[in-house]
Amino acid sequence: MAIRAERPADLGSIEAVTRAAFRDHPFSQQTGHLIVRTLHAAGALTLSLEATIEGAVVGRVAFSPVTVDGRDDGWYRLGPASVWPAQQRRGIGSALIRDSPRLGRPGRT
């Protein structure tokens, strides 16, 4: 598995992973892919990483800035974080989150 910065050519794969990751979860409103699309369109991603296996995107995590009570205090929201269902429970999501400071701390990309 490799972890890399998101590539524009992978946006379709990222959306597919996000849809698949939440498809069978009863608590999901099936809007994760729309969140991804909206954050991209707004240019609101500070850091977006992909996990790949043999070049195929199998996971993704993103961070975007948030305001609290109308103030920007340097906080970031994580999500959505997604892993292809066949690859879940193998540490991919944990690796994406754990390695994000090393690969590009939010606010420093």
N, CA, C and O atoms as CSV, one atom per row, in Angstrom:
chain,resi,resn,atom,element,x,y,z
A,1,MET,N,N,0.848,-1.180,0.000
A,1,MET,CA,C,0.000,0.000,0.000
A,1,MET,C,C,0.885,1.233,0.000
A,1,MET,O,O,1.909,1.278,0.682
A,2,ALA,N,N,0.481,2.228,-0.770
A,2,ALA,CA,C,1.166,3.511,-0.794
A,2,ALA,C,C,0.161,4.597,-0.421
A,2,ALA,O,O,-1.026,4.486,-0.729
A,3,ILE,N,N,0.640,5.637,0.239
A,3,ILE,CA,C,-0.189,6.793,0.561
A,3,ILE,C,C,0.408,7.985,-0.158
A,3,ILE,O,O,1.611,8.237,-0.085
A,4,ARG,N,N,-0.455,8.718,-0.859
A,4,ARG,CA,C,0.010,9.857,-1.640
A,4,ARG,C,C,-1.022,10.977,-1.582
A,4,ARG,O,O,-2.159,10.777,-1.156
A,5,ALA,N,N,-0.602,12.148,-2.018
A,5,ALA,CA,C,-1.533,13.267,-2.143
A,5,ALA,C,C,-2.549,12.941,-3.230
A,5,ALA,O,O,-2.236,12.269,-4.213
A,6,GLU,N,N,-3.744,13.418,-3.039
A,6,GLU,CA,C,-4.799,13.222,-4.027
A,6,GLU,C,C,-4.359,13.780,-5.377
A,6,GLU,O,O,-3.673,14.799,-5.454
A,7,ARG,N,N,-4.765,13.099,-6.422
A,7,ARG,CA,C,-4.497,13.538,-7.798
A,7,ARG,C,C,-5.823,13.884,-8.468
A,7,ARG,O,O,-6.805,13.161,-8.300
A,8,PRO,N,N,-5.864,14.979,-9.226
A,8,PRO,CA,C,-7.127,15.352,-9.887
A,8,PRO,C,C,-7.707,14.237,-10.749
A,8,PRO,O,O,-8.928,14.105,-10.839
A,9,ALA,N,N,-6.878,13.450,-11.372
A,9,ALA,CA,C,-7.368,12.361,-12.224
A,9,ALA,C,C,-8.082,11.270,-11.432
A,9,ALA,O,O,-8.783,10.444,-12.015
A,10,ASP,N,N,-7.914,11.257,-10.122
A,10,ASP,CA,C,-8.498,10.211,-9.282
A,10,ASP,C,C,-9.835,10.600,-8.652
A,10,ASP,O,O,-10.361,9.852,-7.828
A,11,LEU,N,N,-10.390,11.743,-9.017
A,11,LEU,CA,C,-11.628,12.186,-8.366
A,11,LEU,C,C,-12.768,11.187,-8.551
A,11,LEU,O,O,-13.556,10.982,-7.628
A,12,GLY,N,N,-12.870,10.569,-9.711
A,12,GLY,CA,C,-13.903,9.556,-9.929
A,12,GLY,C,C,-13.703,8.351,-9.031
A,12,GLY,O,O,-14.667,7.810,-8.489
A,13,SER,N,N,-12.457,7.926,-8.870
A,13,SER,CA,C,-12.147,6.797,-7.980
A,13,SER,C,C,-12.438,7.148,-6.531
A,13,SER,O,O,-12.929,6.315,-5.769
A,14,ILE,N,N,-12.140,8.366,-6.160
A,14,ILE,CA,C,-12.398,8.814,-4.786
A,14,ILE,C,C,-13.900,8.790,-4.506
A,14,ILE,O,O,-14.333,8.335,-3.447
A,15,GLU,N,N,-14.685,9.279,-5.455
A,15,GLU,CA,C,-16.134,9.262,-5.270
A,15,GLU,C,C,-16.650,7.825,-5.191
A,15,GLU,O,O,-17.529,7.533,-4.379
A,16,ALA,N,N,-16.119,6.929,-6.018
A,16,ALA,CA,C,-16.548,5.524,-5.998
A,16,ALA,C,C,-16.206,4.865,-4.665
A,16,ALA,O,O,-17.022,4.124,-4.116
A,17,VAL,N,N,-15.013,5.125,-4.142
A,17,VAL,CA,C,-14.616,4.572,-2.841
A,17,VAL,C,C,-15.541,5.094,-1.752
A,17,VAL,O,O,-15.975,4.336,-0.884
A,18,THR,N,N,-15.840,6.380,-1.795
A,18,THR,CA,C,-16.702,6.982,-0.771
A,18,THR,C,C,-18.105,6.382,-0.827
A,18,THR,O,O,-18.679,6.060,0.213
A,19,ARG,N,N,-18.656,6.232,-2.011
A,19,ARG,CA,C,-19.994,5.619,-2.145
A,19,ARG,C,C,-19.980,4.189,-1.604
A,19,ARG,O,O,-20.840,3.807,-0.811
A,20,ALA,N,N,-18.997,3.410,-2.039
A,20,ALA,CA,C,-18.925,2.000,-1.640
A,20,ALA,C,C,-18.714,1.843,-0.141
A,20,ALA,O,O,-19.296,0.951,0.476
A,21,ALA,N,N,-17.891,2.695,0.446
A,21,ALA,CA,C,-17.555,2.562,1.861
A,21,ALA,C,C,-18.777,2.713,2.765
A,21,ALA,O,O,-18.839,2.100,3.831
A,22,PHE,N,N,-19.738,3.515,2.349
A,22,PHE,CA,C,-20.899,3.774,3.198
A,22,PHE,C,C,-22.184,3.145,2.691
A,22,PHE,O,O,-23.234,3.304,3.314
A,23,ARG,N,N,-22.122,2.439,1.581
A,23,ARG,CA,C,-23.317,1.903,0.923
A,23,ARG,C,C,-24.180,1.042,1.845
A,23,ARG,O,O,-25.401,1.197,1.844
A,24,ASP,N,N,-23.599,0.158,2.617
A,24,ASP,CA,C,-24.371,-0.789,3.423
A,24,ASP,C,C,-24.496,-0.413,4.895
A,24,ASP,O,O,-24.867,-1.246,5.722
A,25,HIS,N,N,-24.188,0.828,5.220
A,25,HIS,CA,C,-24.276,1.256,6.614
A,25,HIS,C,C,-25.630,1.908,6.880
A,25,HIS,O,O,-25.970,2.903,6.239
A,26,PRO,N,N,-26.403,1.366,7.809
A,26,PRO,CA,C,-27.756,1.880,8.044
A,26,PRO,C,C,-27.773,3.320,8.569
A,26,PRO,O,O,-28.778,4.012,8.407
A,27,PHE,N,N,-26.691,3.785,9.190
A,27,PHE,CA,C,-26.660,5.139,9.724
A,27,PHE,C,C,-26.308,6.170,8.656
A,27,PHE,O,O,-26.478,7.369,8.876
A,28,SER,N,N,-25.826,5.724,7.518
A,28,SER,CA,C,-25.397,6.634,6.459
A,28,SER,C,C,-26.591,7.154,5.677
A,28,SER,O,O,-27.530,6.413,5.385
A,29,GLN,N,N,-26.544,8.432,5.342
A,29,GLN,CA,C,-27.570,9.022,4.491
A,29,GLN,C,C,-27.133,9.006,3.030
A,29,GLN,O,O,-27.783,9.610,2.177
A,30,GLN,N,N,-26.006,8.298,2.738
A,30,GLN,CA,C,-25.504,8.140,1.372
A,30,GLN,C,C,-25.166,9.475,0.722
A,30,GLN,O,O,-25.400,9.662,-0.472
A,31,THR,N,N,-24.616,10.402,1.501
A,31,THR,CA,C,-24.270,11.717,0.964
A,31,THR,C,C,-22.761,11.992,1.009
A,31,THR,O,O,-22.328,13.084,0.642
A,32,GLY,N,N,-21.971,11.038,1.445
A,32,GLY,CA,C,-20.529,11.257,1.559
A,32,GLY,C,C,-19.894,11.697,0.260
A,32,GLY,O,O,-19.045,12.589,0.249
A,33,HIS,N,N,-20.306,11.066,-0.855
A,33,HIS,CA,C,-19.743,11.442,-2.157
A,33,HIS,C,C,-20.124,12.872,-2.536
A,33,HIS,O,O,-19.365,13.556,-3.222
A,34,LEU,N,N,-21.302,13.325,-2.089
A,34,LEU,CA,C,-21.710,14.707,-2.353
A,34,LEU,C,C,-20.875,15.677,-1.537
A,34,LEU,O,O,-20.550,16.770,-2.001
A,35,ILE,N,N,-20.529,15.276,-0.321
A,35,ILE,CA,C,-19.649,16.105,0.507
A,35,ILE,C,C,-18.300,16.246,-0.178
A,35,ILE,O,O,-17.749,17.344,-0.254
A,36,VAL,N,N,-17.766,15.133,-0.680
A,36,VAL,CA,C,-16.484,15.154,-1.392
A,36,VAL,C,C,-16.572,16.101,-2.589
A,36,VAL,O,O,-15.696,16.944,-2.783
A,37,ARG,N,N,-17.612,15.963,-3.377
A,37,ARG,CA,C,-17.787,16.799,-4.571
A,37,ARG,C,C,-17.884,18.280,-4.198
A,37,ARG,O,O,-17.272,19.128,-4.847
A,38,THR,N,N,-18.652,18.586,-3.155
A,38,THR,CA,C,-18.838,19.971,-2.727
A,38,THR,C,C,-17.537,20.581,-2.210
A,38,THR,O,O,-17.214,21.725,-2.531
A,39,LEU,N,N,-16.787,19.814,-1.405
A,39,LEU,CA,C,-15.512,20.320,-0.897
A,39,LEU,C,C,-14.534,20.593,-2.039
A,39,LEU,O,O,-13.814,21.591,-2.013
A,40,HIS,N,N,-14.505,19.714,-3.037
A,40,HIS,CA,C,-13.642,19.947,-4.202
A,40,HIS,C,C,-14.060,21.208,-4.943
A,40,HIS,O,O,-13.228,22.062,-5.249
A,41,ALA,N,N,-15.345,21.318,-5.228
A,41,ALA,CA,C,-15.843,22.461,-5.997
A,41,ALA,C,C,-15.570,23.783,-5.289
A,41,ALA,O,O,-15.319,24.802,-5.932
A,42,ALA,N,N,-15.622,23.755,-3.966
A,42,ALA,CA,C,-15.397,24.976,-3.188
A,42,ALA,C,C,-13.911,25.256,-2.947
A,42,ALA,O,O,-13.555,26.300,-2.402
A,43,GLY,N,N,-13.053,24.329,-3.350
A,43,GLY,CA,C,-11.623,24.499,-3.064
A,43,GLY,C,C,-11.360,24.498,-1.573
A,43,GLY,O,O,-10.458,25.184,-1.092
A,44,ALA,N,N,-12.156,23.721,-0.834
A,44,ALA,CA,C,-12.137,23.760,0.625
A,44,ALA,C,C,-11.300,22.659,1.264
A,44,ALA,O,O,-11.387,22.457,2.475
A,45,LEU,N,N,-10.499,21.948,0.492
A,45,LEU,CA,C,-9.678,20.885,1.071
A,45,LEU,C,C,-8.277,21.414,1.365
A,45,LEU,O,O,-7.593,21.929,0.481
A,46,THR,N,N,-7.879,21.279,2.592
A,46,THR,CA,C,-6.531,21.670,2.978
A,46,THR,C,C,-5.558,20.544,2.719
A,46,THR,O,O,-4.422,20.776,2.304
A,47,LEU,N,N,-6.000,19.326,2.963
A,47,LEU,CA,C,-5.172,18.144,2.749
A,47,LEU,C,C,-6.083,17.001,2.338
A,47,LEU,O,O,-7.112,16.763,2.970
A,48,SER,N,N,-5.707,16.293,1.280
A,48,SER,CA,C,-6.475,15.146,0.813
A,48,SER,C,C,-5.485,14.065,0.398
A,48,SER,O,O,-4.645,14.284,-0.474
A,49,LEU,N,N,-5.588,12.906,1.025
A,49,LEU,CA,C,-4.661,11.801,0.778
A,49,LEU,C,C,-5.411,10.574,0.275
A,49,LEU,O,O,-6.575,10.355,0.609
A,50,GLU,N,N,-4.715,9.780,-0.536
A,50,GLU,CA,C,-5.249,8.536,-1.050
A,50,GLU,C,C,-4.351,7.386,-0.635
A,50,GLU,O,O,-3.132,7.528,-0.538
A,51,ALA,N,N,-4.971,6.257,-0.396
A,51,ALA,CA,C,-4.226,5.012,-0.225
A,51,ALA,C,C,-4.427,4.231,-1.512
A,51,ALA,O,O,-5.548,4.110,-2.006
A,52,THR,N,N,-3.337,3.701,-2.051
A,52,THR,CA,C,-3.431,2.934,-3.287
A,52,THR,C,C,-2.770,1.573,-3.106
A,52,THR,O,O,-1.812,1.417,-2.347
A,53,ILE,N,N,-3.299,0.614,-3.812
A,53,ILE,CA,C,-2.692,-0.715,-3.905
A,53,ILE,C,C,-2.578,-1.006,-5.396
A,53,ILE,O,O,-3.572,-1.011,-6.123
A,54,GLU,N,N,-1.368,-1.244,-5.828
A,54,GLU,CA,C,-1.083,-1.483,-7.248
A,54,GLU,C,C,-1.684,-0.395,-8.126
A,54,GLU,O,O,-2.202,-0.678,-9.207
A,55,GLY,N,N,-1.615,0.854,-7.660
A,55,GLY,CA,C,-2.084,1.997,-8.425
A,55,GLY,C,C,-3.557,2.301,-8.313
A,55,GLY,O,O,-3.997,3.356,-8.769
A,56,ALA,N,N,-4.341,1.408,-7.718
A,56,ALA,CA,C,-5.786,1.617,-7.587
A,56,ALA,C,C,-6.095,2.288,-6.244
A,56,ALA,O,O,-5.554,1.899,-5.208
A,57,VAL,N,N,-6.960,3.288,-6.274
A,57,VAL,CA,C,-7.356,3.990,-5.050
A,57,VAL,C,C,-8.243,3.064,-4.224
A,57,VAL,O,O,-9.284,2.607,-4.696
A,58,VAL,N,N,-7.822,2.788,-2.977
A,58,VAL,CA,C,-8.604,1.929,-2.085
A,58,VAL,C,C,-9.051,2.655,-0.825
A,58,VAL,O,O,-9.839,2.121,-0.046
A,59,GLY,N,N,-8.551,3.871,-0.620
A,59,GLY,CA,C,-8.939,4.632,0.556
A,59,GLY,C,C,-8.635,6.091,0.368
A,59,GLY,O,O,-7.859,6.475,-0.507
A,60,ARG,N,N,-9.263,6.913,1.209
A,60,ARG,CA,C,-9.104,8.346,1.083
A,60,ARG,C,C,-9.472,9.029,2.383
A,60,ARG,O,O,-10.393,8.608,3.083
A,61,VAL,N,N,-8.740,10.095,2.701
A,61,VAL,CA,C,-9.051,10.925,3.854
A,61,VAL,C,C,-8.781,12.377,3.467
A,61,VAL,O,O,-7.875,12.663,2.685
A,62,ALA,N,N,-9.566,13.277,4.016
A,62,ALA,CA,C,-9.391,14.695,3.708
A,62,ALA,C,C,-9.596,15.531,4.958
A,62,ALA,O,O,-10.304,15.142,5.886
A,63,PHE,N,N,-8.961,16.680,4.954
A,63,PHE,CA,C,-9.105,17.655,6.024
A,63,PHE,C,C,-9.500,18.989,5.409
A,63,PHE,O,O,-8.966,19.390,4.375
A,64,SER,N,N,-10.433,19.668,6.049
A,64,SER,CA,C,-10.855,20.987,5.588
A,64,SER,C,C,-10.995,21.904,6.801
A,64,SER,O,O,-11.317,21.441,7.896
A,65,PRO,N,N,-10.755,23.200,6.609
A,65,PRO,CA,C,-10.822,24.133,7.733
A,65,PRO,C,C,-12.260,24.323,8.216
A,65,PRO,O,O,-13.214,24.209,7.446
A,66,VAL,N,N,-12.387,24.611,9.498
A,66,VAL,CA,C,-13.700,24.910,10.077
A,66,VAL,C,C,-13.588,26.184,10.908
A,66,VAL,O,O,-12.508,26.571,11.355
A,67,THR,N,N,-14.718,26.807,11.094
A,67,THR,CA,C,-14.785,27.945,12.009
A,67,THR,C,C,-15.649,27.538,13.191
A,67,THR,O,O,-16.578,26.742,13.052
A,68,VAL,N,N,-15.337,28.085,14.337
A,68,VAL,CA,C,-16.090,27.830,15.555
A,68,VAL,C,C,-16.588,29.180,16.047
A,68,VAL,O,O,-15.791,30.084,16.299
A,69,ASP,N,N,-17.888,29.320,16.183
A,69,ASP,CA,C,-18.501,30.595,16.561
A,69,ASP,C,C,-18.037,31.721,15.657
A,69,ASP,O,O,-17.805,32.841,16.113
A,70,GLY,N,N,-17.899,31.414,14.346
A,70,GLY,CA,C,-17.512,32.420,13.377
A,70,GLY,C,C,-16.035,32.762,13.358
A,70,GLY,O,O,-15.618,33.662,12.629
A,71,ARG,N,N,-15.236,32.056,14.149
A,71,ARG,CA,C,-13.795,32.339,14.222
A,71,ARG,C,C,-12.998,31.203,13.599
A,71,ARG,O,O,-13.344,30.029,13.734
A,72,ASP,N,N,-11.929,31.576,12.920
A,72,ASP,CA,C,-10.983,30.592,12.396
A,72,ASP,C,C,-9.826,30.508,13.375
A,72,ASP,O,O,-8.950,31.373,13.394
A,73,ASP,N,N,-9.829,29.465,14.183
A,73,ASP,CA,C,-8.781,29.267,15.188
A,73,ASP,C,C,-7.801,28.174,14.786
A,73,ASP,O,O,-7.099,27.622,15.633
A,74,GLY,N,N,-7.753,27.858,13.481
A,74,GLY,CA,C,-6.816,26.856,13.008
A,74,GLY,C,C,-7.275,25.420,13.209
A,74,GLY,O,O,-6.447,24.510,13.253
A,75,TRP,N,N,-8.575,25.202,13.330
A,75,TRP,CA,C,-9.114,23.852,13.482
A,75,TRP,C,C,-9.432,23.275,12.118
A,75,TRP,O,O,-9.737,24.002,11.173
A,76,TYR,N,N,-9.354,21.944,12.029
A,76,TYR,CA,C,-9.639,21.247,10.781
A,76,TYR,C,C,-10.578,20.083,11.041
A,76,TYR,O,O,-10.515,19.425,12.080
A,77,ARG,N,N,-11.446,19.847,10.073
A,77,ARG,CA,C,-12.390,18.736,10.115
A,77,ARG,C,C,-11.798,17.596,9.293
A,77,ARG,O,O,-11.280,17.811,8.197
A,78,LEU,N,N,-11.877,16.407,9.822
A,78,LEU,CA,C,-11.444,15.216,9.105
A,78,LEU,C,C,-12.674,14.581,8.490
A,78,LEU,O,O,-13.665,14.346,9.182
A,79,GLY,N,N,-12.621,14.305,7.210
A,79,GLY,CA,C,-13.698,13.551,6.615
A,79,GLY,C,C,-14.159,14.122,5.295
A,79,GLY,O,O,-13.899,15.278,4.961
A,80,PRO,N,N,-14.826,13.307,4.581
A,80,PRO,CA,C,-15.036,11.918,4.955
A,80,PRO,C,C,-13.780,11.068,4.744
A,80,PRO,O,O,-12.973,11.313,3.847
A,81,ALA,N,N,-13.657,10.083,5.590
A,81,ALA,CA,C,-12.594,9.078,5.459
A,81,ALA,C,C,-13.268,7.811,4.942
A,81,ALA,O,O,-14.271,7.365,5.497
A,82,SER,N,N,-12.718,7.239,3.885
A,82,SER,CA,C,-13.364,6.098,3.232
A,82,SER,C,C,-12.337,5.047,2.840
A,82,SER,O,O,-11.214,5.366,2.450
A,83,VAL,N,N,-12.748,3.781,2.952
A,83,VAL,CA,C,-11.921,2.661,2.494
A,83,VAL,C,C,-12.842,1.697,1.754
A,83,VAL,O,O,-13.949,1.404,2.205
A,84,TRP,N,N,-12.364,1.208,0.607
A,84,TRP,CA,C,-13.130,0.249,-0.186
A,84,TRP,C,C,-13.524,-0.925,0.711
A,84,TRP,O,O,-12.666,-1.445,1.423
A,85,PRO,N,N,-14.783,-1.362,0.705
A,85,PRO,CA,C,-15.248,-2.400,1.629
A,85,PRO,C,C,-14.374,-3.660,1.675
A,85,PRO,O,O,-14.133,-4.189,2.760
A,86,ALA,N,N,-13.903,-4.145,0.550
A,86,ALA,CA,C,-13.069,-5.361,0.543
A,86,ALA,C,C,-11.718,-5.131,1.217
A,86,ALA,O,O,-11.021,-6.091,1.546
A,87,GLN,N,N,-11.345,-3.876,1.425
A,87,GLN,CA,C,-10.055,-3.544,2.033
A,87,GLN,C,C,-10.201,-3.044,3.473
A,87,GLN,O,O,-9.201,-2.738,4.121
A,88,GLN,N,N,-11.420,-2.959,3.974
A,88,GLN,CA,C,-11.639,-2.471,5.336
A,88,GLN,C,C,-11.107,-3.460,6.370
A,88,GLN,O,O,-10.982,-4.656,6.108
A,89,ARG,N,N,-10.802,-2.934,7.538
A,89,ARG,CA,C,-10.285,-3.700,8.679
A,89,ARG,C,C,-8.886,-4.244,8.423
A,89,ARG,O,O,-8.501,-5.274,8.975
A,90,ARG,N,N,-8.129,-3.543,7.579
A,90,ARG,CA,C,-6.744,-3.919,7.296
A,90,ARG,C,C,-5.769,-2.806,7.669
A,90,ARG,O,O,-4.580,-2.881,7.361
A,91,GLY,N,N,-6.282,-1.777,8.331
A,91,GLY,CA,C,-5.420,-0.691,8.790
A,91,GLY,C,C,-5.224,0.437,7.797
A,91,GLY,O,O,-4.428,1.341,8.050
A,92,ILE,N,N,-5.931,0.410,6.670
A,92,ILE,CA,C,-5.755,1.446,5.656
A,92,ILE,C,C,-6.263,2.795,6.155
A,92,ILE,O,O,-5.555,3.797,6.050
A,93,GLY,N,N,-7.456,2.832,6.686
A,93,GLY,CA,C,-8.000,4.091,7.209
A,93,GLY,C,C,-7.155,4.632,8.343
A,93,GLY,O,O,-6.890,5.832,8.409
A,94,SER,N,N,-6.733,3.754,9.235
A,94,SER,CA,C,-5.868,4.178,10.345
A,94,SER,C,C,-4.556,4.754,9.829
A,94,SER,O,O,-4.075,5.766,10.340
A,95,ALA,N,N,-3.977,4.112,8.818
A,95,ALA,CA,C,-2.713,4.597,8.252
A,95,ALA,C,C,-2.891,5.965,7.609
A,95,ALA,O,O,-2.039,6.839,7.767
A,96,LEU,N,N,-3.982,6.157,6.892
A,96,LEU,CA,C,-4.237,7.454,6.274
A,96,LEU,C,C,-4.320,8.554,7.323
A,96,LEU,O,O,-3.736,9.625,7.158
A,97,ILE,N,N,-5.040,8.290,8.391
A,97,ILE,CA,C,-5.198,9.295,9.444
A,97,ILE,C,C,-3.894,9.478,10.216
A,97,ILE,O,O,-3.484,10.609,10.478
A,98,ARG,N,N,-3.257,8.404,10.573
A,98,ARG,CA,C,-2.015,8.457,11.349
A,98,ARG,C,C,-0.898,9.152,10.570
A,98,ARG,O,O,-0.138,9.927,11.150
A,99,ASP,N,N,-0.789,8.889,9.281
A,99,ASP,CA,C,0.303,9.435,8.485
A,99,ASP,C,C,0.043,10.838,7.956
A,99,ASP,O,O,0.957,11.452,7.405
A,100,SER,N,N,-1.150,11.362,8.100
A,100,SER,CA,C,-1.454,12.668,7.522
A,100,SER,C,C,-0.559,13.787,8.044
A,100,SER,O,O,-0.169,14.639,7.245
A,101,PRO,N,N,-0.206,13.846,9.325
A,101,PRO,CA,C,0.705,14.933,9.738
A,101,PRO,C,C,2.069,14.826,9.060
A,101,PRO,O,O,2.673,15.845,8.723
A,102,ARG,N,N,2.547,13.637,8.862
A,102,ARG,CA,C,3.851,13.450,8.231
A,102,ARG,C,C,3.803,13.821,6.755
A,102,ARG,O,O,4.776,14.344,6.212
A,103,LEU,N,N,2.677,13.552,6.109
A,103,LEU,CA,C,2.579,13.755,4.666
A,103,LEU,C,C,2.097,15.149,4.285
A,103,LEU,O,O,2.152,15.513,3.110
A,104,GLY,N,N,1.642,15.909,5.215
A,104,GLY,CA,C,1.174,17.266,4.879
A,104,GLY,C,C,0.207,17.776,5.910
A,104,GLY,O,O,-1.006,17.758,5.701
A,105,ARG,N,N,0.729,18.223,7.000
A,105,ARG,CA,C,-0.118,18.717,8.093
A,105,ARG,C,C,-1.088,19.766,7.585
A,105,ARG,O,O,-0.686,20.663,6.844
A,106,PRO,N,N,-2.367,19.675,7.967
A,106,PRO,CA,C,-3.315,20.708,7.538
A,106,PRO,C,C,-2.760,22.096,7.851
A,106,PRO,O,O,-2.210,22.345,8.924
A,107,GLY,N,N,-2.923,22.978,6.886
A,107,GLY,CA,C,-2.418,24.339,7.032
A,107,GLY,C,C,-1.029,24.520,6.474
A,107,GLY,O,O,-0.553,25.649,6.359
A,108,ARG,N,N,-0.365,23.430,6.122
A,108,ARG,CA,C,0.995,23.533,5.618
A,108,ARG,C,C,1.130,22.975,4.211
A,108,ARG,O,O,2.250,22.796,3.733
A,109,THR,N,N,0.022,22.696,3.536
A,109,THR,CA,C,0.118,22.137,2.192
A,109,THR,C,C,0.101,23.236,1.162
A,109,THR,O,O,0.174,22.961,-0.035
